[in-house]
Every structure is written in C-alpha cells, then in structure tokens.
C-alpha cells in the first residue's frame, strides 16, 4: 500500500502525459502484513517473521495459500503461525490424503481412470452430486477470479476439498473402493474421484504452483499443470435438486451427531431411531439408509407433529428488542407464550413476521426471540435454522451389545494401523474382557472377522495393555498371519 503514491500514481501521470491513456486496466494493491495482534512488524518490537524459515518449515505453497485465506489482499493481514499450521493440517492434508487413498486403491486394483469410460446415466446419485458441486465450484471460482476476490476463491476451494470431497464423498464411498468386483459402481467412483482431483489441481495451480504440479504429474501424462487451460464448468452437470437433497441430509447428519455429543453417546453406539420433520420425507425419503448408516440408528422416522417429542419455550430477547419495543416488550412476551411456536419459528426463519401487540401490528425480527427447546424423557432434540433432529436415546441390552462389537472393531482397526499392516493382511485376534463384553463379541464373531480381515478370534489371556471399551476393561492383541 505504501507504493500507491510513489509507483501507481507516478505511472498513471507519466503514461497519461506521454500517451494520453492509463498504463494499466486494474491495480490490485496489497495492504501491510501485521503481526497476530494487528501491530506493524518491526525489528525493535521483535515481532518480525523470517519468510525463508517458514518456507523450510511448511513449504512456500502453504504460506501462499494462508496469506490469501486469512484476509483479502487489500486489507491488512494479521499473520499468525498457528493459522499456517491449521491450513496445512486441514486443507493440504485433506488434499494429500484424498489423493493417497485414491492412488493406493487404483494401483491395488490396477485401474487407470484415464482409460475407463462411464456414462453420466450410469453414475450413482452421490457421484452426480459431487460433479455438480465441482462444476458449481469452477463457475464460482472463475467469476470470483475475474473480480479479484482471491480470498473467496481459496475459501471456496478449501471448503469443497475438506467438506465435500474428503469428509463426505470419500468417506461415504470407501466400501465402493474396497469391494473386490470391478463392476460399474467401482469404475464410477474411481472415474468421479479422478476427474474432480485433476480439476482441483488445475484450480489451485495459480496459487500453489508446486503442490499442484506434483499432484498433476501424478494424475496425468501431460507436461505441466501450468501449460494446460484453466478449468471450465459444464452447466448441464450442475443439478440443484441433487445438491439440495444431499446437502439437507448432510445438515441433518451434522445435527444428529451434535445431538449424540450433547447426550454423551458415541457414534459407534447404535440407537433405535432418529425422528425427522415429516415435510422432508418426499425430498430425502430414498436416502434413509444413508442417514441410518451415518447416525448409526436402526430406523429413520418421519413425523408430522414433532411436538410429541419436544417442548418449545419462546421468550423476548430483551438485550436486542428491549429498547426497540419499549413498553410493549412485556406484551410481546405474553403473545409469544400463546402462539404456535413451531409455525412461528418457521415463518421467522423465512423473514420478519408481523404480530399484533397491544392492538398494534409490530414487525418482529429473528433476533428479537430467544428459543429454548427441551426434549421429552428418553429423547434428545437439537435445532438449527428451523431444522430439527430428535434422537431416541434409550439404550436396550441388544443395542449395548452391538455397541461393544462396533467399539471392538474400531480398536482392532487402530491396532492394524499402529502395526502398519497392509490393507489386505489377514490377522488373528486374542482378547480378554468381562462376561458382558465377551458374550457380545462371541455372538458377532463372523461380522468382526469380515470387518477386520481376521481368520481367527480367541477369548484368552494375553499380554496386551488394559483398555477401556465403553466402560469395560479389555485386553486385545493382534498378530499378522
């Protein structure tokens, strides 16, 4: 920014004087880089940053990405090394892990997605969803690039890679990668992942030239990512209906998991059912299996009248509306206590609502109202943006036993990883616990074997350390066969 007068103004003055026109069409001016507290960096303060040390520690690309992510170039940047670590951990690790996962299984299956063809009609709905999200991303990125909104660009790409690709698509489709048959669904998941990964390497290339080049060369036979055209989008691939459907499911799953956390019930502990607003049945009714798997519940129940499971309490938010409504605020509280809370909240979520208070029509905004929701006995309810999820939290003996088995499988998988076993290595398992846990494991032995690639499971004493399995002591030992 300190170059504005000395450089940009001088250029425009000289060029106008000599040629009668401006020397440039646009100028994007970087503001100052400050320390994490917003103070100007200086040697006397001891708050300067050594760039080359950061490059050695994190890589130049991580620093580039962070500087654009943290704030727009034309505003002061508060530089914090903790932010660098977070960017490296979240974005770059998600991108690399996705590529590593894809390449590991593609090489294991000897599948080259560049040589395979799958028609759009043969893709599964989740493949179409990811391609729709990707093409929408490209559309937004190109538009934002043209408007120099570089911070929006990196944030959009980062969210897509972390949330859409890694946390949802790859995680939801792991079994398609794992399955032994090279059928159409397996080819489709490879093809979809490949196209999106290749596209992302091109999208990020102007910002992180080294990492994008490395990934691009691993994915393609072409000379360089910097010698290919920037990605363009296909409007026909953008499907609002599929996106709305899948995004609604993701929002419900996120709420359901938050509800579990609130009730202090692990995700691996099965529950009998989740209850969802009946108005969504038509939109996501065919995705109930996905919801059941994500929330680890036996049943998804759509219910028109959610008030059977929860109670609402609406009160004026005095801090916000006290001064605005003045003497009417008490009457506002009385009105809120009598209205249909669920219907009122739905209307308020769409925009301001007019209520009659003391015989006068009064405009009520969303932040005028405090909402308190309580679940009835045996249930846990959570709400966000008028979206409700209600979990049946009652744990039967059968559900508890299944929870022991799921946790046991998880601990085996952690041991496999710790021992650095290959994904196809067979193992034998020895374990010792109390009667309750041993009964559950014995009843589900075949399931455990199939999930962990175990050929043998023995209930016997072993020299492993004691661990906690849902409140029970257990010793687990595995050996590669």
C-alpha positions as CSV (number, residue, x, y, z in Angstrom):
1,X,0.0,0.0,0.0
2,X,2.9,2.3,0.6
3,X,3.7,2.1,-3.1
4,X,0.4,3.7,-4.2
5,X,1.7,7.3,-4.5
6,X,5.3,6.5,-5.4
7,X,4.6,4.0,-8.1
8,X,1.0,3.6,-9.3
9,X,0.2,7.4,-9.2
10,X,3.6,8.1,-11.0
11,X,2.9,5.6,-13.6
12,X,-0.6,6.9,-14.4
13,X,0.7,10.5,-14.5
14,X,3.6,9.7,-16.8
15,X,1.6,7.5,-19.1
16,X,-1.2,10.0,-19.4
17,X,1.2,12.8,-20.2
18,X,3.2,10.7,-22.7
19,X,0.4,8.6,-24.4
20,X,-2.9,10.1,-23.3
21,X,-4.1,6.8,-21.6
22,X,-3.6,4.8,-18.5
23,X,-0.7,2.3,-18.4
24,X,-2.9,-0.4,-16.7
25,X,-6.5,-1.5,-16.6
26,X,-6.6,-2.7,-12.9
27,X,-4.3,-2.4,-10.0
28,X,-4.6,-4.8,-7.0
29,X,-2.8,-3.3,-4.1
30,X,-1.6,-5.4,-1.1
31,X,-2.0,-3.8,2.3
32,X,0.5,-4.4,5.1
33,X,1.2,-7.7,6.8
34,X,0.9,-7.2,10.6
35,X,1.6,-9.4,13.5
36,X,-1.1,-11.6,15.0
37,X,-2.2,-8.7,17.3
38,X,-2.5,-6.3,14.4
39,X,0.7,-4.4,15.2
40,X,3.1,-3.3,12.5
41,X,6.1,-5.6,12.3
42,X,9.5,-4.1,13.3
43,X,12.8,-5.5,14.5
44,X,12.7,-3.3,17.6
45,X,9.5,-4.9,18.7
46,X,10.8,-8.4,17.9
47,X,7.6,-9.4,16.1
48,X,9.0,-9.9,12.6
49,X,8.7,-13.1,10.6
50,X,11.5,-14.8,8.7
51,X,9.9,-16.0,5.4
52,X,12.5,-18.5,4.4
53,X,12.3,-20.2,7.8
54,X,8.6,-20.6,7.2
55,X,9.2,-21.9,3.7
56,X,11.6,-24.5,5.1
57,X,9.2,-25.5,7.8
58,X,5.8,-25.5,6.0
59,X,6.6,-25.1,2.3
60,X,6.1,-21.9,0.2
61,X,2.7,-23.1,-1.0
62,X,1.3,-23.3,2.5
63,X,2.4,-19.7,3.1
64,X,0.9,-18.6,-0.2
65,X,-2.5,-20.2,0.5
66,X,-2.6,-19.0,4.1
67,X,-1.9,-15.3,3.1
68,X,-4.9,-15.3,0.7
69,X,-7.1,-17.4,3.0
70,X,-6.7,-15.3,6.1
71,X,-7.9,-12.0,4.6
72,X,-8.3,-10.2,1.2
73,X,-5.0,-8.8,-0.1
74,X,-6.3,-5.2,0.0
75,X,-6.9,-5.4,3.8
76,X,-4.2,-5.6,6.5
77,X,-3.2,-9.2,7.1
78,X,-2.7,-10.3,10.7
79,X,-0.1,-13.0,10.3
80,X,-0.3,-15.9,12.9
81,X,1.8,-19.1,12.5
82,X,-1.0,-21.0,14.2
83,X,-3.1,-20.2,11.2
84,X,-0.4,-21.7,8.9
85,X,-0.5,-24.9,10.9
86,X,-4.2,-25.1,10.7
87,X,-4.2,-24.6,6.9
88,X,-1.5,-27.3,6.5
89,X,-3.4,-29.7,8.7
90,X,-6.9,-29.2,7.3
91,X,-6.6,-28.3,3.6
92,X,-3.2,-29.7,2.4
93,X,-3.5,-32.9,4.5
94,X,-7.1,-33.5,3.3
95,X,-6.0,-33.0,-0.3
96,X,-3.0,-35.3,0.0
97,X,-4.9,-37.9,1.9
98,X,-7.6,-38.0,-0.7
99,X,-5.0,-38.4,-3.5
100,X,-3.1,-41.1,-1.5
101,X,-6.4,-43.0,-0.8
102,X,-7.4,-42.8,-4.4
103,X,-3.9,-43.8,-5.8
104,X,-3.5,-46.7,-3.3
105,X,-6.7,-48.4,-4.3
106,X,-6.4,-47.6,-8.0
107,X,-2.9,-49.2,-8.0
108,X,-4.1,-52.2,-6.0
109,X,-7.0,-52.8,-8.4
110,X,-4.8,-52.0,-11.4
111,X,-7.4,-49.4,-12.6
112,X,-6.4,-46.4,-14.8
113,X,-9.4,-44.0,-14.7
114,X,-7.9,-42.2,-17.8
115,X,-8.7,-45.3,-19.8
116,X,-12.2,-46.0,-18.4
117,X,-15.5,-44.6,-19.6
118,X,-18.7,-44.3,-17.6
119,X,-21.8,-42.6,-18.9
120,X,-23.5,-39.9,-16.8
121,X,-26.6,-42.1,-16.5
122,X,-24.6,-44.9,-15.0
123,X,-23.2,-42.8,-12.2
124,X,-24.7,-43.2,-8.7
125,X,-26.5,-40.2,-7.3
126,X,-23.6,-39.3,-4.9
127,X,-21.3,-39.2,-8.0
128,X,-23.7,-36.8,-9.7
129,X,-23.8,-34.8,-6.6
130,X,-20.0,-34.4,-6.4
131,X,-19.7,-33.5,-10.1
132,X,-22.5,-30.9,-9.6
133,X,-20.7,-29.4,-6.6
134,X,-17.4,-29.4,-8.5
135,X,-18.9,-27.7,-11.6
136,X,-20.6,-25.1,-9.4
137,X,-17.2,-24.5,-7.7
138,X,-15.5,-23.9,-11.0
139,X,-18.2,-21.5,-12.0
140,X,-17.9,-19.5,-8.8
141,X,-14.1,-19.6,-8.8
142,X,-13.9,-18.2,-12.4
143,X,-16.4,-15.5,-11.5
144,X,-14.5,-14.6,-8.3
145,X,-11.1,-14.6,-10.1
146,X,-12.5,-12.1,-12.6
147,X,-13.5,-9.9,-9.8
148,X,-10.1,-10.3,-7.9
149,X,-12.0,-11.9,-5.0
150,X,-9.0,-14.2,-4.3
151,X,-9.9,-14.9,-0.6
152,X,-13.3,-16.1,-1.7
153,X,-11.6,-18.4,-4.2
154,X,-9.3,-20.1,-1.7
155,X,-12.0,-20.4,0.9
156,X,-14.5,-22.0,-1.6
157,X,-11.9,-24.5,-2.9
158,X,-10.8,-25.3,0.7
159,X,-14.3,-26.0,1.8
160,X,-15.0,-28.1,-1.2
161,X,-11.9,-30.3,-0.7
162,X,-12.4,-30.7,3.0
163,X,-16.2,-31.0,3.4
164,X,-17.5,-32.2,0.1
165,X,-14.6,-34.4,-1.2
166,X,-12.9,-35.7,1.9
167,X,-15.4,-35.7,4.8
168,X,-18.4,-36.7,2.7
169,X,-17.7,-38.3,-0.7
170,X,-14.6,-40.3,0.0
171,X,-15.8,-41.3,3.5
172,X,-19.3,-42.3,2.2
173,X,-17.8,-44.3,-0.7
174,X,-15.0,-46.2,0.9
175,X,-16.8,-49.6,0.5
176,X,-17.0,-49.0,-3.2
177,X,-13.2,-48.7,-3.3
178,X,-12.8,-51.7,-1.1
179,X,-15.1,-54.1,-2.9
180,X,-13.4,-56.8,-4.9
181,X,-15.6,-56.8,-8.0
182,X,-14.6,-54.3,-10.7
183,X,-18.2,-53.6,-11.6
184,X,-19.7,-50.4,-12.9
185,X,-20.1,-48.8,-9.4
186,X,-16.4,-49.3,-8.7
187,X,-15.3,-47.9,-12.0
188,X,-17.7,-44.9,-11.5
189,X,-16.3,-44.0,-8.1
190,X,-12.7,-44.1,-9.5
191,X,-13.7,-42.0,-12.5
192,X,-15.5,-39.4,-10.5
193,X,-12.8,-39.0,-7.9
194,X,-10.1,-38.8,-10.7
195,X,-11.9,-36.1,-12.6
196,X,-12.5,-34.0,-9.5
197,X,-9.0,-34.4,-8.2
198,X,-7.5,-33.4,-11.6
199,X,-9.8,-30.4,-11.8
200,X,-8.8,-29.2,-8.3
201,X,-5.1,-29.4,-9.2
202,X,-5.8,-27.0,-12.1
203,X,-8.0,-24.7,-9.9
204,X,-5.3,-24.3,-7.3
205,X,-2.3,-24.0,-9.7
206,X,-2.1,-20.2,-9.9
207,X,-1.9,-20.0,-6.0
208,X,0.1,-23.1,-5.0
209,X,2.3,-23.9,-8.1
210,X,4.5,-26.6,-6.6
211,X,1.9,-28.9,-4.9
212,X,-0.5,-28.5,-7.9
213,X,2.4,-29.5,-10.2
214,X,3.3,-32.5,-8.1
215,X,-0.3,-33.8,-8.0
216,X,-1.0,-33.0,-11.6
217,X,2.0,-35.0,-12.8
218,X,1.0,-37.9,-10.6
219,X,-2.5,-37.9,-12.1
220,X,-1.8,-37.2,-15.8
221,X,0.8,-37.8,-18.6
222,X,0.9,-34.1,-19.6
223,X,4.0,-31.9,-19.2
224,X,2.8,-29.4,-16.7
225,X,-0.3,-28.1,-15.0
226,X,0.9,-24.6,-15.9
227,X,0.7,-25.4,-19.6
228,X,-3.0,-26.5,-19.6
229,X,-6.1,-24.4,-19.8
230,X,-7.8,-23.3,-16.6
231,X,-10.9,-25.5,-15.9
232,X,-14.3,-24.5,-17.3
233,X,-17.6,-25.7,-16.0
234,X,-20.4,-27.6,-17.6
235,X,-23.8,-26.1,-16.8
236,X,-25.5,-29.4,-17.6
237,X,-23.6,-31.1,-14.8
238,X,-25.0,-28.6,-12.1
239,X,-28.0,-30.2,-10.6
240,X,-29.8,-28.1,-8.0
241,X,-32.2,-30.8,-6.9
242,X,-29.5,-33.4,-6.2
243,X,-27.4,-30.8,-4.3
244,X,-30.4,-29.7,-2.2
245,X,-31.2,-33.3,-1.4
246,X,-27.7,-34.3,-0.4
247,X,-27.0,-31.1,1.5
248,X,-30.2,-31.5,3.5
249,X,-29.1,-35.0,4.5
250,X,-25.6,-33.7,5.5
251,X,-27.2,-30.9,7.6
252,X,-29.4,-33.5,9.4
253,X,-26.5,-35.8,10.0
254,X,-24.4,-32.9,11.4
255,X,-27.2,-32.1,13.8
256,X,-27.7,-35.7,14.7
257,X,-24.0,-36.1,15.6
258,X,-24.2,-32.9,17.6
259,X,-27.2,-34.4,19.4
260,X,-25.2,-37.6,20.2
261,X,-22.4,-35.4,21.6
262,X,-24.8,-33.5,23.7
263,X,-26.3,-36.7,25.1
264,X,-22.7,-38.1,25.5
265,X,-23.4,-41.2,23.3
266,X,-20.6,-42.3,21.0
267,X,-21.2,-42.5,17.2
268,X,-20.3,-46.2,17.3
269,X,-23.1,-46.9,19.8
270,X,-26.2,-47.9,17.8
271,X,-29.5,-46.2,18.7
272,X,-33.0,-47.3,17.9
273,X,-34.2,-44.3,15.8
274,X,-33.9,-40.8,14.7
275,X,-37.0,-38.6,14.2
276,X,-37.1,-36.0,11.4
277,X,-39.7,-33.5,10.3
278,X,-42.2,-35.2,8.0
279,X,-42.1,-32.4,5.4
280,X,-38.7,-33.7,4.3
281,X,-39.9,-37.2,3.6
282,X,-40.6,-36.6,-0.1
283,X,-37.2,-35.0,-0.7
284,X,-34.9,-37.4,1.2
285,X,-37.1,-40.5,1.7
286,X,-35.0,-42.6,-0.6
287,X,-31.8,-41.7,1.4
288,X,-32.9,-43.1,4.8
289,X,-30.3,-45.9,4.5
290,X,-27.6,-43.3,4.3
291,X,-28.9,-41.4,7.3
292,X,-29.2,-44.7,9.3
293,X,-25.6,-45.5,8.5
294,X,-24.2,-42.0,9.2
295,X,-26.0,-41.7,12.5
296,X,-25.8,-45.4,13.4
297,X,-29.6,-45.8,14.0
298,X,-31.9,-48.7,13.2
299,X,-34.8,-46.5,11.9
300,X,-35.4,-43.1,10.4
301,X,-38.9,-42.0,11.4
302,X,-40.6,-39.0,9.6
303,X,-43.1,-37.3,11.9
304,X,-45.5,-34.5,11.1
305,X,-46.1,-33.5,14.7
306,X,-42.7,-33.1,16.4
307,X,-44.2,-31.5,19.4
308,X,-44.9,-35.0,20.8
309,X,-41.2,-35.4,21.4
310,X,-40.2,-31.9,22.4
311,X,-41.4,-28.7,24.0
312,X,-40.7,-25.1,22.9
313,X,-40.3,-22.0,25.1
314,X,-40.2,-18.6,23.3
315,X,-39.1,-15.5,25.2
316,X,-38.3,-11.9,24.1
317,X,-34.5,-11.4,23.7
318,X,-34.5,-8.3,26.0
319,X,-31.0,-7.3,25.1
320,X,-32.0,-6.9,21.4
321,X,-35.6,-5.9,21.5
322,X,-36.0,-4.2,24.9
323,X,-35.1,-0.7,23.6
324,X,-36.9,-1.1,20.3
325,X,-40.2,-2.4,21.7
326,X,-40.1,-0.4,24.9
327,X,-43.2,-0.7,27.0
328,X,-44.6,-3.3,24.6
329,X,-41.9,-5.9,25.4
330,X,-44.0,-7.4,28.3
331,X,-47.0,-7.8,26.0
332,X,-44.6,-9.3,23.4
333,X,-43.7,-12.0,25.9
334,X,-47.4,-12.8,26.6
335,X,-48.0,-13.1,22.8
336,X,-45.0,-15.5,22.4
337,X,-46.3,-17.7,25.2
338,X,-49.6,-18.3,23.4
339,X,-48.6,-18.7,19.7
340,X,-47.8,-22.0,17.8
341,X,-44.0,-21.9,18.4
342,X,-43.1,-24.3,15.6
343,X,-45.1,-22.5,12.9
344,X,-43.9,-19.1,14.2
345,X,-40.3,-20.1,14.0
346,X,-40.7,-21.5,10.5
347,X,-42.2,-18.1,9.4
348,X,-39.5,-16.2,11.2
349,X,-36.8,-18.3,9.6
350,X,-38.0,-17.1,6.2
351,X,-38.1,-13.4,7.1
352,X,-39.6,-10.8,9.5
353,X,-43.1,-11.6,10.9
354,X,-45.8,-9.1,11.9
355,X,-47.5,-9.7,15.2
356,X,-50.3,-7.8,16.9
357,X,-49.0,-6.4,20.2
358,X,-51.3,-4.2,22.3
359,X,-53.6,-3.8,19.3
360,X,-50.8,-2.6,17.0
361,X,-49.1,-4.5,14.2
362,X,-45.4,-4.9,15.1
363,X,-42.6,-6.2,12.9
364,X,-40.6,-9.0,14.7
365,X,-37.1,-9.9,13.6
366,X,-35.4,-13.2,14.2
367,X,-33.0,-11.9,16.8
368,X,-35.9,-10.5,18.9
369,X,-36.7,-14.0,20.1
370,X,-34.9,-16.4,22.4
371,X,-35.8,-20.1,21.7
372,X,-35.4,-22.8,24.3
373,X,-36.1,-26.4,23.3
374,X,-36.3,-29.3,25.7
375,X,-36.7,-33.0,24.8
376,X,-39.2,-35.2,26.5
377,X,-38.0,-38.2,28.5
378,X,-35.8,-40.7,26.5
379,X,-35.1,-38.2,23.7
380,X,-32.6,-35.6,22.7
381,X,-33.5,-32.7,20.4
382,X,-31.3,-30.3,18.6
383,X,-32.3,-27.4,16.2
384,X,-30.5,-25.1,13.8
385,X,-32.1,-22.8,11.2
386,X,-35.5,-24.4,11.9
387,X,-34.1,-27.9,11.1
388,X,-34.8,-30.4,13.8
389,X,-33.3,-33.8,14.7
390,X,-34.7,-35.9,17.6
391,X,-32.7,-38.9,18.8
392,X,-34.2,-41.8,20.8
393,X,-31.5,-42.1,23.4
394,X,-32.9,-45.2,25.3
395,X,-30.3,-48.0,25.1
396,X,-31.6,-51.6,25.2
397,X,-29.4,-54.6,26.1
398,X,-29.3,-55.5,22.4
399,X,-28.1,-52.0,21.4
400,X,-25.4,-52.0,24.1
401,X,-24.1,-55.4,22.9
402,X,-23.9,-54.1,19.3
403,X,-22.1,-51.0,20.7
404,X,-19.4,-53.2,22.3
405,X,-18.8,-55.0,19.0
406,X,-18.5,-51.7,17.0
407,X,-16.0,-50.4,19.5
408,X,-14.1,-53.7,19.5
409,X,-13.8,-53.5,15.7
410,X,-12.6,-49.9,15.9
411,X,-9.9,-50.8,18.4
412,X,-8.7,-53.7,16.1
413,X,-8.5,-51.3,13.1
414,X,-6.5,-48.9,15.2
415,X,-4.1,-51.7,16.1
416,X,-3.8,-52.7,12.4
417,X,-2.8,-49.1,11.7
418,X,-0.4,-48.9,14.6
419,X,1.4,-52.1,13.4
420,X,1.5,-50.6,9.8
421,X,-0.3,-53.7,8.3
422,X,-1.2,-53.7,4.7
423,X,-4.9,-53.3,3.9
424,X,-5.1,-56.9,2.7
425,X,-3.2,-58.5,5.5
426,X,-5.1,-61.2,7.5
427,X,-4.8,-61.3,11.3
428,X,-5.6,-63.4,14.3
429,X,-7.1,-61.8,17.4
430,X,-6.8,-62.6,21.1
431,X,-8.9,-60.7,23.7
432,X,-9.9,-60.9,27.3
433,X,-12.7,-58.9,29.0
434,X,-15.7,-59.4,31.3
435,X,-18.6,-61.7,30.6
436,X,-20.9,-59.0,29.2
437,X,-18.4,-57.9,26.5
438,X,-17.3,-61.5,25.7
439,X,-20.9,-62.5,25.2
440,X,-21.4,-59.7,22.6
441,X,-18.1,-60.5,20.8
442,X,-18.9,-64.2,20.6
443,X,-22.3,-63.6,19.2
444,X,-21.0,-61.3,16.4
445,X,-17.7,-63.1,15.6
446,X,-18.3,-63.5,11.8
447,X,-19.1,-59.8,11.5
448,X,-15.9,-58.9,13.3
449,X,-13.8,-61.2,11.1
450,X,-15.2,-59.7,7.9
451,X,-14.6,-56.1,9.1
452,X,-11.1,-56.7,10.4
453,X,-9.8,-59.4,7.9
454,X,-9.4,-61.8,10.9
455,X,-9.2,-65.5,10.3
456,X,-9.2,-66.4,14.0
457,X,-10.7,-64.8,17.2
458,X,-9.8,-66.3,20.5
459,X,-11.1,-65.4,24.0
460,X,-7.9,-66.0,26.0
461,X,-5.4,-64.2,28.3
462,X,-2.8,-62.1,26.6
463,X,0.0,-59.7,27.5
464,X,-1.7,-56.6,25.9
465,X,-2.4,-53.4,28.0
466,X,-5.8,-53.0,29.5
467,X,-8.0,-50.6,27.5
468,X,-11.5,-49.1,28.1
469,X,-14.3,-50.4,25.9
470,X,-17.5,-48.5,26.6
471,X,-16.8,-48.6,30.4
472,X,-15.5,-52.2,30.4
473,X,-11.8,-53.3,30.7
474,X,-10.5,-55.3,27.8
475,X,-7.1,-56.6,26.6
476,X,-6.7,-57.0,22.8
477,X,-3.8,-58.5,20.9
478,X,-3.5,-59.0,17.1
479,X,-0.9,-60.8,15.0
480,X,-0.4,-60.9,11.3
481,X,-0.9,-64.3,9.7
